[in-house]
Amino acid sequence: MDSIDRIHALSDRVEGFLGRREGPYLFRLAKRGARLGVIVEIGSWKGKSTIWLAKGSEAVKGQLIYAIDPHTGGADFETLGYTKVDTEKEFR
């Protein structure tokens, strides 16, 4: 099983909007939820949060993670300094 520090090191290589405490929280939620069924993440951008969910599910030999995202950004992205966005390649 991966340690929290190892998962931080992995997820830190991915650009995203996840705070330092949110990742471990998602990990714990995924460990609990994966025992009940699949996990669906809506809004995964480049996959930073998906890593935490997947590692949590993996820790309990749980279910698949379905990550849903249009990979094109949103209306608020322009205000954050982004132009045309296509994150699918980076996500994969």
N, CA, C and O of each residue as an XYZ file, in Angstrom:
368
protein
N       0.845     -1.191      0.000
C       0.000      0.000      0.000
C       0.887      1.251      0.000
O       1.921      1.304      0.667
N       0.462      2.223     -0.746
C       1.201      3.485     -0.811
C       0.970      4.306      0.451
O      -0.137      4.338      0.989
N       2.020      4.967      0.915
C       1.880      5.867      2.046
C       1.322      7.206      1.546
O       1.382      7.517      0.356
N       0.789      7.971      2.466
C       0.264      9.303      2.126
C       1.364     10.153      1.498
O       1.105     10.888      0.545
N       2.580     10.064      2.016
C       3.695     10.836      1.449
C       3.981     10.435      0.004
O       4.257     11.292     -0.834
N       3.917      9.143     -0.289
C       4.156      8.682     -1.657
C       3.058      9.163     -2.607
O       3.329      9.523     -3.753
N       1.826      9.163     -2.119
C       0.725      9.634     -2.961
C       0.840     11.142     -3.169
O       0.563     11.639     -4.261
N       1.246     11.871     -2.130
C       1.504     13.310     -2.294
C       2.557     13.533     -3.378
O       2.390     14.396     -4.240
N       3.642     12.756     -3.336
C       4.720     12.914     -4.323
C       4.206     12.650     -5.734
O       4.592     13.339     -6.678
N       3.348     11.667     -5.876
C       2.773     11.356     -7.181
C       1.821     12.459     -7.648
O       1.912     12.922     -8.785
N       0.920     12.873     -6.778
C      -0.083     13.873     -7.169
C       0.523     15.275     -7.314
O      -0.019     16.110     -8.038
N       1.629     15.532     -6.640
C       2.279     16.839     -6.763
C       2.834     17.084     -8.165
O       3.104     18.226     -8.536
N       3.001     16.033     -8.931
C       3.489     16.169    -10.307
C       2.373     16.559    -11.273
O       2.625     16.831    -12.447
N       1.134     16.584    -10.768
C      -0.029     16.894    -11.607
C      -0.561     18.275    -11.240
O      -0.804     18.562    -10.068
N      -0.738     19.122    -12.241
C      -1.308     20.445    -12.009
C      -2.767     20.278    -11.602
O      -3.476     19.426    -12.138
N      -3.207     21.093    -10.657
C      -4.599     20.993    -10.226
C      -4.936     21.961     -9.122
O      -4.113     22.775     -8.702
N      -6.161     21.853     -8.664
C      -6.700     22.793     -7.686
C      -6.963     22.137     -6.337
O      -7.821     22.603     -5.587
N      -6.258     21.086     -6.020
C      -6.482     20.329     -4.802
C      -5.541     20.802     -3.705
O      -4.329     20.875     -3.908
N      -6.100     21.123     -2.542
C      -5.290     21.539     -1.404
C      -4.581     20.363     -0.757
O      -4.923     19.211     -1.023
N      -3.602     20.638      0.085
C      -2.791     19.587      0.719
C      -3.598     18.657      1.622
O      -3.254     17.483      1.763
N      -4.655     19.162      2.226
C      -5.461     18.325      3.113
C      -6.581     17.601      2.375
O      -7.108     16.604      2.869
N      -6.945     18.097      1.203
C      -8.055     17.496      0.456
C      -7.707     16.117     -0.108
O      -8.560     15.230     -0.137
N      -6.477     15.933     -0.553
C      -6.071     14.644     -1.103
C      -6.216     13.506     -0.111
O      -6.877     12.514     -0.416
N      -5.612     13.619      1.080
C      -5.778     12.565      2.074
C      -7.240     12.344      2.482
O      -7.637     11.222      2.798
N      -8.027     13.407      2.471
C      -9.456     13.265      2.777
C     -10.151     12.435      1.696
O     -10.938     11.543      2.015
N      -9.869     12.719      0.421
C     -10.436     11.930     -0.672
C      -9.979     10.477     -0.584
O     -10.754      9.564     -0.868
N      -8.745     10.264     -0.199
C      -8.196      8.915     -0.017
C      -9.029      8.142      1.007
O      -9.424      7.003      0.760
N      -9.292      8.767      2.155
C     -10.075      8.107      3.206
C     -11.513      7.848      2.752
O     -12.069      6.782      3.018
N     -12.111      8.821      2.070
C     -13.470      8.628      1.560
C     -13.529      7.482      0.556
O     -14.464      6.681      0.575
N     -12.534      7.408     -0.314
C     -12.503      6.345     -1.319
C     -12.322      4.975     -0.674
O     -12.904      3.993     -1.134
N     -11.527      4.901      0.380
C     -11.358      3.625      1.079
C     -12.683      3.124      1.625
O     -12.958      1.925      1.594
N     -13.501      4.031      2.123
C     -14.812      3.646      2.661
C     -15.796      3.348      1.537
O     -16.479      2.324      1.553
N     -15.862      4.246      0.567
C     -16.850      4.118     -0.499
C     -16.588      2.973     -1.448
O     -17.531      2.380     -1.971
N     -15.332      2.649     -1.682
C     -14.989      1.594     -2.638
C     -15.472      0.226     -2.184
O     -15.613     -0.685     -2.999
N     -15.722      0.080     -0.917
C     -16.265     -1.189     -0.408
C     -17.751     -1.331     -0.761
O     -18.300     -2.432     -0.729
N     -18.391     -0.216     -1.095
C     -19.826     -0.213     -1.369
C     -20.164     -0.274     -2.856
O     -21.256     -0.701     -3.229
N     -19.244      0.145     -3.690
C     -19.475      0.146     -5.135
C     -18.494      1.044     -5.842
O     -17.523      1.517     -5.251
N     -18.756      1.277     -7.118
C     -17.855      2.116     -7.904
C     -17.892      3.554     -7.408
O     -18.848      3.975     -6.756
N     -16.845      4.296     -7.722
C     -16.762      5.713     -7.379
C     -16.813      6.501     -8.676
O     -16.111      6.178     -9.634
N     -17.636      7.527     -8.705
C     -17.745      8.396     -9.871
C     -17.280      9.786     -9.468
O     -17.815     10.389     -8.536
N     -16.289     10.282    -10.173
C     -15.785     11.637     -9.933
C     -16.228     12.514    -11.106
O     -15.927     12.220    -12.263
N     -16.926     13.562    -10.798
C     -17.362     14.491    -11.833
C     -16.503     15.742    -11.719
O     -16.564     16.473    -10.731
N     -15.705     15.969    -12.748
C     -14.767     17.091    -12.744
C     -13.400     16.644    -12.293
O     -13.049     16.808    -11.125
N     -12.622     16.082    -13.196
C     -11.313     15.545    -12.826
C     -10.133     16.301    -13.429
O      -8.987     16.028    -13.072
N     -10.384     17.221    -14.311
C      -9.406     18.060    -14.990
C      -8.181     17.282    -15.437
O      -8.244     16.626    -16.477
N      -7.076     17.315    -14.717
C      -5.871     16.589    -15.131
C      -5.622     15.344    -14.275
O      -4.643     14.631    -14.495
N      -6.493     15.081    -13.309
C      -6.420     13.834    -12.566
C      -5.804     13.867    -11.191
O      -5.584     12.812    -10.597
N      -5.518     15.041    -10.662
C      -4.900     15.140     -9.335
C      -5.782     14.465     -8.264
O      -5.297     13.651     -7.479
N      -7.048     14.803     -8.245
C      -7.962     14.196     -7.273
C      -8.246     12.737     -7.613
O      -8.488     11.925     -6.720
N      -8.218     12.405     -8.891
C      -8.458     11.026     -9.328
C      -7.390     10.095     -8.772
O      -7.683      8.954     -8.415
N      -6.164     10.573     -8.698
C      -5.072      9.776     -8.126
C      -5.412      9.387     -6.691
O      -5.267      8.227     -6.304
N      -5.863     10.355     -5.909
C      -6.188     10.095     -4.506
C      -7.349      9.105     -4.381
O      -7.310      8.200     -3.547
N      -8.367      9.278     -5.198
C      -9.509      8.359     -5.165
C      -9.086      6.952     -5.571
O      -9.482      5.973     -4.938
N      -8.291      6.853     -6.616
C      -7.849      5.545     -7.095
C      -6.972      4.839     -6.066
O      -7.117      3.637     -5.844
N      -6.068      5.579     -5.443
C      -5.194      4.976     -4.430
C      -5.992      4.530     -3.207
O      -5.675      3.507     -2.600
N      -7.021      5.289     -2.845
C      -7.878      4.887     -1.729
C      -8.634      3.611     -2.045
O      -8.711      2.709     -1.210
N      -9.189      3.529     -3.234
C      -9.904      2.327     -3.654
C      -8.960      1.131     -3.751
O      -9.291      0.022     -3.331
N      -7.792      1.377     -4.308
C      -6.791      0.319     -4.453
C      -6.364     -0.236     -3.092
O      -6.090     -1.429     -2.966
N      -6.309      0.617     -2.090
C      -5.863      0.210     -0.753
C      -6.769     -0.842     -0.126
O      -6.325     -1.625      0.713
N      -8.034     -0.863     -0.528
C      -8.975     -1.842      0.014
C      -9.417     -2.842     -1.055
O     -10.426     -3.532     -0.908
N      -8.631     -2.901     -2.139
C      -8.964     -3.770     -3.272
C     -10.405     -3.522     -3.713
O     -11.191     -4.443     -3.935
N     -10.707     -2.228     -3.827
C     -12.072     -1.795     -4.117
C     -12.416     -1.745     -5.585
O     -11.835     -2.442     -6.417
N     -13.370     -0.905     -5.869
C     -13.975     -0.820     -7.179
C     -13.240      0.150     -8.101
O     -12.290      0.827     -7.707
N     -13.714      0.189     -9.333
C     -13.190      1.122    -10.331
C     -13.560      2.556     -9.993
O     -14.520      2.815     -9.267
N     -12.784      3.475    -10.531
C     -13.077      4.898    -10.441
C     -13.455      5.362    -11.840
O     -12.702      5.146    -12.790
N     -14.607      5.992    -11.971
C     -15.005      6.589    -13.234
C     -14.825      8.092    -13.100
O     -15.492      8.730    -12.285
N     -13.935      8.655    -13.889
C     -13.642     10.086    -13.852
C     -14.262     10.733    -15.088
O     -13.928     10.385    -16.221
N     -15.162     11.672    -14.852
C     -15.894     12.317    -15.936
C     -15.465     13.771    -16.041
O     -15.510     14.515    -15.061
N     -15.048     14.166    -17.237
C     -14.641     15.544    -17.452
C     -14.649     15.822    -18.955
O     -14.243     14.964    -19.738
N     -15.105     17.005    -19.370
C     -15.069     17.321    -20.804
C     -13.660     17.660    -21.288
O     -13.409     17.696    -22.492
N     -12.748     17.906    -20.359
C     -11.348     18.230    -20.664
C     -11.206     19.472    -21.543
O     -10.263     19.586    -22.326
N     -12.142     20.385    -21.407
C     -12.064     21.626    -22.189
C     -12.102     22.863    -21.301
O     -12.164     23.980    -21.815
N     -12.066     22.695    -20.010
C     -12.121     23.849    -19.116
C     -13.542     24.330    -18.922
O     -14.495     23.622    -19.248
N     -13.684     25.521    -18.397
C     -14.996     26.095    -18.151
C     -14.939     27.600    -18.273
O     -13.888     28.176    -18.553
N     -16.070     28.227    -18.063
C     -16.166     29.681    -18.203
C     -15.209     30.408    -17.259
O     -14.683     31.462    -17.616
N     -14.976     29.872    -16.079
C     -14.104     30.518    -15.099
C     -12.622     30.404    -15.439
O     -11.805     31.101    -14.838
N     -12.258     29.553    -16.377
C     -10.855     29.356    -16.709
C     -10.211     30.609    -17.286
O      -9.033     30.869    -17.040
N     -10.960     31.377    -18.038
C     -10.408     32.616    -18.600
C      -9.988     33.571    -17.496
O      -8.956     34.232    -17.608
N     -10.776     33.650    -16.432
C     -10.445     34.545    -15.321
C      -9.215     34.048    -14.561
O      -8.559     34.829    -13.872
N      -8.897     32.758    -14.680
C      -7.722     32.189    -14.030
C      -6.479     32.278    -14.909
O      -5.400     31.843    -14.507
N      -6.626     32.837    -16.101
C      -5.486     33.016    -16.979
C      -5.296     31.926    -18.016
O      -4.290     31.911    -18.724
N      -6.248     31.018    -18.111
C      -6.151     29.953    -19.103
C      -6.842     30.382    -20.388
O      -7.825     31.122    -20.367
N      -6.314     29.907    -21.495
C      -6.973     30.128    -22.780
C      -7.624     28.805    -23.182
O      -8.149     28.089    -22.328
N      -7.594     28.485    -24.436
C      -8.193     27.222    -24.877
C      -7.529     26.055    -24.146
O      -6.303     25.951    -24.110
N      -8.342     25.193    -23.573
C      -7.843     24.108    -22.736
C      -8.250     22.762    -23.328
O      -9.393     22.577    -23.745
N      -7.311     21.833    -23.360
C      -7.585     20.447    -23.726
C      -6.706     19.585    -22.825
O      -5.517     19.409    -23.092
N      -7.292     19.053    -21.763
C      -6.511     18.345    -20.752
C      -6.569     16.826    -20.876
O      -5.969     16.122    -20.063
N      -7.276     16.309    -21.872
C      -7.447     14.860    -21.963
C      -6.116     14.102    -22.056
O      -5.923     13.095    -21.376
N      -5.213     14.587    -22.893
C      -3.922     13.905    -23.067
C      -3.156     13.861    -21.746
O      -2.612     12.820    -21.378
N      -3.113     14.991    -21.032
C      -2.411     15.014    -19.741
C      -3.095     14.117    -18.716
O      -2.432     13.455    -17.918
N      -4.421     14.098    -18.744
C      -5.167     13.256    -17.812
C      -4.811     11.795    -18.014
O      -4.552     11.068    -17.055
N      -4.802     11.377    -19.259
C      -4.520      9.950    -19.550
C      -3.098      9.607    -19.172
O      -2.674      8.463    -19.339
